[in-house]
Amino acid sequence: MCRNIRQLHNFEPAATSEEIQAAARQYVRKVSGSTRPSQANQAAFDEAVEAVAHATAHLLDHLTTSAAPKNREAEAAKARARSAARYGAA
């Protein structure tokens, strides 16, 4: 999975449409091998982003879990701590 795509399921508050759209854009960029499509491919790129975003929103709406929702700030702090341990403090 692309490193820039973050888990969106089981967070409180739930993932926003902007987060879903950003994840879809990253996925399509990864699959297409292009961060900026040519003008000839822009329409296909945009259509793919919308389709992936729709599928992602549908998936998130239908997933269930018995685990307690995660806290975004706590998860971000854990990620910063892992990064500091891996790369050293800035």
N, C-alpha and C positions, 0 to 999 in steps of 0.2 A: 504494500500500500504506500502511496505517496506520503512522505513525511509531513507535508503541510496540511494534510487532511486530518482533522481531529475527530475524535469520537463525539457524536451528537446525541446519542441515546442515554436516557436515564440521568438527566441533569435537571436541577431545579434552579432557576426557571428553565423551561423547555427551550430547545433550540429555536432561534428566530428564523424567519424566512431569509434574512440576509446571510446568516451562517450556513444555511442549507444551500443557498445560491453560490456562496464562495466555495463550498466543498465541491459542488457540481462543476464549477468553473475549473478548479484545480484538477479534478478527475479528467475532464475533457482535454485540458492542456497536456496532462500526462499521457493519455492514450493517443492523442494526435501528434505528440512530439513537438508542439508549437505553442509558445506563450502568446503570440500575436498572429492570428491567421491572416493570410492574404485577403485582399478584397474579394477575390473570387471564391474564397472559402468561408468568408465571414458569416453568411446566412446559414450554412450547414453547421458551423461552430456554435452559433447562437441557438439554433434549433436543438442541437445535442445538449447544450447546457440546460435549456428549459426542460427537456425530456428527463434528464438525469435528476434535476431538482424536483420535478414532479414525482418521480419514482422514489426518491429519498424521503420526501415528505410523506408519501403514502406508507412507506416502510416504517418510519418513525411513529406514525399514527397508529399502526397496528401491532407494534412490538409490545410485549408484556414482560414484566420482570417482578420477582419477589424481593429484589434487593432495594435497599433504601436509596433514594435519589442522591446523586453526588453534588457537592457544593463546588461551583465553578472556581471560586477564589482559593479554596483549599487545594483543588487539583492543580491550579496554576502555580501555587506555592510549591507543591511537590515537584512539578516539572522544572521550576527554577532551581530547586535544590539538586535535582538530578543533573541538570546542566552545569551547575557550579562544581559538583563533584567530578563530572567528566572533563570539563574544560578549565576548571579553576575559576576562582572569583575574579570579577572584572575590576 
